[in-house]
Amino acid sequence: MTEQNVDRSKRVLTERFLTLRQEQPERFERRLDMSWSNWGFGLENLDESCERLARAGLTHIELHGNHYGADLGYRVSETLSTLSNHGLAVSGVCGMFSVENDLSSPSGVHRQAAVDYIRREVEFAVAVGGSYLLVVPSAVGRPGAYDDAEIDRSSATLRSIADVFVDSGIKAAIEPIRSAETSLVHSVSDALAYIERVEHPGVQHINGDVFHMQTEEANIADAILLAGDRLINLHMADSNRLGLGEGSMDLDAQIMALYLIGFNKAGHFVTPEPLGPGGAPYPAMHRHPDTEVLEHLVLGSVKYFREREEALLSQ
């Protein structure tokens, strides 16, 4: 029986992984750094969230970019105190872009809101020791395009604020989102083209998301390889957007691809973001969560990821 294309790709990937591991074993000594994106925890107190993440063995958290106005969002001193109490550091900030702060909007008011939002979140990221801000080129939750000039408005608006990334040292990480949720930049190839269009040294990185990749990429592992050095963070969930190990996602292939691009170096993060099935997970930001569900998601996902990582590295 001949191989399926997916099986052939996995075989070639595995051969590359094992060959590199044999030839350069030092590249596999450091394990991948894990973080967790907490915006899906909704209204849960940050202290409770941090306690759970620390108990799961995590050392980093990706904080919800909730500074939607000058008087809203995490306070720096309180946040740093909470993180210190649980031995956690900030990997980065998950930028949230809706129709009200849309880089691609035909409304100058909404584009200006996006610029102001980016300034606030970069300032916050610096203050809490984060290294990146996730940026989405068009509103999440608006899959229909306004017009054919969206990409031009988005790239020009981001370019106008991009000096803030150079000045602060915070990396702008462009996230491709599936076409069911947003109108621009759905794949790694799209993100690379968008970065080229922005044409600014402050916008050079990618935030991947395997849930979106499964519908927008031909092969997730190949997409990780294509992103290469530009990939700074990778959001994780299983095929059903639940915890790792609860669906049909090939986690082994993703881990092997990450090691092949050297993602196990400092400053790069694998960040679970399991939000549950369905087309609109965003209302979860505004609700009280089920703590039993969160316990299962966090502890189960971290345990499963580390088990698969060790299984691969023990070959």
Residue pairs with C-beta under 8 A, 6 or more apart in sequence:
3 11
6 219
9 219
9 221
9 222
10 221
10 250
10 253
13 221
13 253
13 256
13 257
13 260
14 256
16 256
16 260
17 256
17 259
17 260
17 312
18 315
20 27
20 259
20 260
21 27
21 28
21 259
21 313
21 315
27 259
27 262
27 264
28 259
28 264
28 313
30 264
30 265
31 264
31 309
32 255
32 258
32 259
32 263
32 264
32 268
32 270
32 309
33 59
33 60
33 91
33 264
33 266
33 268
33 269
33 270
34 58
34 59
34 60
34 269
34 270
34 271
34 272
34 302
34 305
34 306
35 58
35 60
35 61
35 62
35 91
35 92
35 233
35 269
35 270
35 271
36 53
36 58
36 60
36 61
36 62
36 271
36 272
36 273
36 298
37 62
37 64
37 94
37 235
37 271
37 272
37 273
38 46
38 49
38 53
38 61
38 62
38 63
38 64
39 64
39 65
39 66
39 94
39 96
39 284
39 285
40 273
40 274
40 275
40 281
40 284
40 285
40 289
41 49
41 289
41 294
42 284
42 285
42 286
42 287
42 288
42 289
43 286
43 287
43 288
43 289
44 288
44 289
44 291
44 294
46 74
46 79
46 82
47 82
47 85
47 86
48 291
49 61
50 61
50 82
50 83
50 85
50 86
50 88
51 86
52 294
52 295
52 298
52 299
53 61
53 86
53 88
53 298
54 86
54 87
54 88
55 299
56 298
56 299
56 302
56 303
57 302
57 306
58 88
58 302
59 87
59 88
59 89
60 88
60 89
60 90
60 91
60 269
61 83
61 88
61 89
61 90
61 91
62 90
62 91
62 92
62 93
62 94
62 233
62 269
62 271
63 74
63 79
63 90
63 92
63 93
63 94
63 128
63 130
64 74
64 93
64 94
64 96
64 285
65 73
65 93
65 94
65 95
65 96
65 117
65 121
65 124
65 133
65 134
66 72
66 73
66 74
66 96
67 73
67 74
67 117
67 120
67 121
67 124
68 96
68 101
68 117
70 120
73 120
73 124
74 124
74 128
76 124
76 127
76 128
79 128
80 127
80 128
83 89
83 90
83 128
89 129
90 125
90 128
90 129
90 130
91 130
91 131
91 132
91 233
91 269
91 271
92 125
92 130
92 131
92 132
92 133
92 134
92 171
92 173
92 232
92 233
92 269
93 121
93 124
93 125
93 130
93 132
93 133
93 134
94 134
95 117
95 118
95 121
95 133
95 134
95 135
95 136
96 140
96 285
97 103
97 114
97 117
97 135
97 136
97 138
97 139
97 140
98 139
98 140
98 141
98 142
99 105
99 110
99 139
99 141
99 142
100 110
100 113
101 110
101 113
101 114
101 116
101 117
101 139
102 110
102 111
102 114
102 138
102 139
102 142
103 111
103 114
103 135
103 136
103 137
103 138
103 153
103 154
103 157
103 158
104 111
104 137
104 138
104 139
104 146
104 150
104 151
104 153
104 154
104 157
104 183
104 184
105 111
105 114
105 139
105 146
105 153
106 146
106 147
106 149
106 153
111 153
111 157
114 157
115 157
115 160
115 161
118 133
118 135
118 161
118 164
119 161
119 164
121 133
122 133
122 164
122 165
122 168
122 170
123 168
124 130
125 131
125 132
125 133
125 168
125 170
126 168
126 169
126 170
130 170
131 169
131 170
131 171
131 232
131 267
132 170
132 171
132 172
132 173
132 205
132 207
132 232
132 233
133 165
133 170
133 171
133 172
133 173
134 173
134 175
134 207
134 233
135 158
135 172
135 173
135 174
135 175
135 203
135 207
136 174
136 175
136 177
136 182
136 185
137 151
137 154
137 155
137 158
137 174
137 182
137 184
137 185
137 194
138 150
138 154
138 182
138 183
138 184
138 185
139 182
139 183
140 177
140 181
140 182
140 282
141 181
141 182
141 280
141 282
142 182
142 183
143 179
143 180
143 181
143 182
143 183
144 183
145 183
145 184
146 183
150 183
150 184
151 184
151 194
151 197
154 184
154 194
155 194
155 197
155 198
158 172
158 198
158 200
158 203
159 198
159 199
159 200
159 203
162 172
162 198
162 200
162 201
162 202
162 203
163 200
163 202
164 170
164 202
165 171
165 172
165 202
165 203
166 201
166 202
171 204
171 205
171 232
172 202
172 203
172 204
172 205
173 205
173 206
173 207
173 232
173 233
174 185
174 191
174 194
174 195
174 203
174 205
174 206
174 207
175 185
175 191
175 206
175 207
175 208
175 209
175 235
176 185
176 186
176 187
176 188
176 190
176 191
176 206
176 208
176 209
176 212
176 213
176 216
177 185
177 186
177 209
177 212
178 186
178 211
178 212
178 215
178 216
179 186
179 215
179 216
180 215
180 279
181 212
181 279
184 190
184 194
185 191
185 194
186 212
186 216
187 213
187 216
187 217
187 223
188 206
188 208
188 213
188 217
188 223
188 226
188 227
189 226
191 206
191 227
191 230
192 206
192 226
192 227
192 230
195 203
195 204
195 206
195 230
204 230
205 230
205 231
205 232
206 227
206 230
206 231
206 232
207 231
207 232
207 233
207 234
207 235
208 223
208 224
208 227
208 231
208 233
208 234
208 235
209 234
209 235
209 237
209 273
210 220
210 234
210 235
210 236
210 237
210 249
210 254
211 235
211 237
211 239
211 241
211 273
213 220
213 223
214 220
214 239
214 249
217 223
220 249
220 250
220 253
220 254
220 257
221 250
221 253
221 254
221 256
221 257
222 257
224 231
224 234
224 254
224 257
224 258
224 261
224 263
225 257
225 260
225 261
227 261
228 261
229 261
229 262
231 261
231 263
231 268
232 267
232 268
232 269
233 268
233 269
233 271
234 254
234 258
234 263
234 269
234 270
234 271
235 271
235 272
235 273
236 244
236 254
236 270
236 271
236 272
236 273
236 274
236 301
236 305
237 243
237 244
237 249
237 272
237 273
237 274
237 275
238 244
238 245
238 246
238 247
238 248
238 249
238 251
238 274
239 247
239 248
239 249
240 246
240 247
240 277
241 274
241 275
241 276
241 277
241 278
241 281
242 274
242 276
242 277
242 297
243 272
243 274
243 296
243 297
243 300
243 301
243 304
244 251
244 272
244 274
244 300
244 301
244 304
244 305
245 251
245 300
245 301
245 304
246 300
251 304
251 305
251 308
252 308
252 311
252 312
255 305
255 308
255 309
255 312
256 312
258 264
258 270
259 312
263 270
270 305
272 297
272 298
272 301
272 302
272 305
274 297
274 301
275 281
275 284
276 284
